[in-house]
């Protein structure tokens, strides 16, 4: 199985985690890059989105991922938080689409289960497993960076299986 380069995006307006992992199922994973794109909370929303778009565009151009894995936005009690997360998520999907890079969405519980074995793991457990899987001395900080890497790892392990299943279903449908 060929190695994939996955850009994981933990969307957020104030802190958007980005992490790139390369690997394939059954082989050691390699950290390519990790960081956080920050925008000031007191900046106009449109300008914050533009800064995020420019930063993500630069990352996609520089690191050339095969796929972008974005955390699926889920309902939260704080509407303003979920709106910012949804807007940041849309920017990540837009940038990927502009460059012809496929996008996959993964729920937080899918990511936690893929990386730790439990869909209810806390941030410390996710960070510790990310560090272990990528052979790092410590979890990346802040947690948004570790979460982005966890998304990339989740896609490498779960997304490739989902893609093979979809291809098999499509092939079976075409053989009828």
N, C-alpha and C positions, 0 to 999 in steps of 0.2 A: 504494500500500500504506500502510495506516495505521501510525502510530508506536506502538510498544509501550514500556511501562515495565517493566523487568525488574529484580527484586531477585536478585542473585547472593549465595549463601551458601557460604563456604569453612568447613565445619564444624570446630569444635574446642572443647574445654572450657575451656582456658586462654585461647586467643585464637580467636574466631570472626569471620572477616572478613565484612563486609557491604558491598555496593556496589550502587547503583542507577544504571542507564543507560537512557536513552531514545533510541529511534531505529528505523530500519527498514533493510532491505537496500538498499544503493545510495545511502544518504544519510548525511551526517555524524552521528556519535553524540554525545550530550550526557551529561555527568556530572551526575547529580542529587544524589547523596550517597555518601559512603564513610566507613567507619570500622571499628573493631574492638570487639566486645563481649568484655570480659575478666572472668574469674572467678578468684578466688584458689585456688591448688592445695591450700591447707590447709583449705578450707571443705568441709563435708559434701557428698557427691555430690548428694544430693537438692536441697540448697539451691543448688548451682551450676547444676543443670538448671533450677530455678525462676527464678533470676536471668536465665539465657539466654532462657527462655521469655518473661519479662516484657519484656526488651529487644527481642526480635524482634517481639513483639506490638505494642509501641509503634512500631517502625519500619514495620510493615505498615499500621497505622492512620494514621500520619502521612504516609507516602509513597505509599500506595495503588498498589502494583504490579499489573500485569496478569497477571504470572506470576512464580513463584519458581523460580530455577535453582539446584540444589544439587549439589555435587560428589558423585558416586557413590563410596561407600566401597568400597575395594578391600583385599584381603588384604595385611597388612604383617607383618613378622617380630615386631614388638612388639605382643602381644595387648592390653596395657593401652591403648596408643595407639589401636589400631583400635576398641576398645570405646568410648572417649571420643568418638572421631570419629563413630561410628555413633549414639551417644546424642544428640550435638549435631545430627546430620543429622535424626534422628527428631523432635527438637523443632522444627526449621525446617519440616518437612513438616506436623507437627501444627498449628502456628500458621497456615500457609497454608491448610490444609484448614478450620480453624475460620472463616476469613474468606472461604471460597469461592474462593480464589485457586488456579489450577492449578499443579501442581509438575512440573518436568522434571528428570531426573537426567542429568548429563554426566560422563563419565570424565575423569580428568586428561589423558590423551593426546588426547581429543577437544578439550578446551579449549585445550591447547597448539597443536594443529594448526590450530584455527580462528583463533587470535590471531597465531601466528608463522609458520604454514606447516609446522611440524615438530612431530610428536607427542613428540619427545625434547628439546624446548627446556628450558633451565634457568630457574630463577626470575628471574634477571637479564634474560634475553631476554623473558620474559613481561611483566615489569614495564616494560621499555623500550617494548615494543609497545603496552601499555595506555596508557602516557603519550602515545605518538605518536597513537594512534587517538582519544584523548579530548582531544588538544591541550593537554596538561599540561606544565608546565616540568620535572617530574621524576616518576618513578614514586611512587605512594602508598606510604607506609611504615606499618606493617611489611608484609612480603610477603603476609601474609594478606589485607590490604585490596586489594592489586593482584590477587591471585588471585580475590577475590570479583568484582571488576570484570571480569576475564577470563571468568568464568563467565557473567556477564550478557551480555557481548559475544558469547560463543560461542552462547548461546541466541538472541540476536537474529539472528545469521547462519545458524546451523544449525537451530535449533528451528523457525523459521518455515518453512523448506524442508521439514522433516520433517512439520510440521502440514499443509502444502499437499498433500504426497504422501499422507498418511493420509486427508485429505478426498477426494482424487481416487480412491483405492482404495475408500473407502466408497461414493462416488457410483457407481463402476463396478459394485460388488457389488449396489447397490440397483437398477441398471438391467437386471439379468438377468431 
